[in-house]
Amino acid sequence: MEFVIGQEALISIFSHIFFTGVAFYAMRAVMFEKWIRKDHVLQAQILYIFISIAIGTAVSTFFLNISLWSRQLPYLF
């Protein structure tokens, strides 16, 4: 039982990191320079990272939930 919980935790960690990286990569297509004040580069980079984490976590949670729910479907019948 502990092995299964450990596996799910490891999959969740990798999923969150993967989708955060994908979100970070995808956000490079958006030009944020128009919205950033001059001399506020560090704050803009921090905001960029936080937005990537938020999007990546949301997408990862979605896919992990879909995976969990699909494994629970056999209990319906």
RANOR-V62875 format. One record per helix or strand of 3 or more residues. SS is the DSSP state (helix for helix, strand for strand). FROM is the first residue (numbers start at 1). LEN is the number of residues. If there is no record, write none. Layout:
{{SS,FROM,LEN} {SS,FROM,LEN}}
This chain:
{{helix,2,26} {helix,32,4} {helix,41,36}}
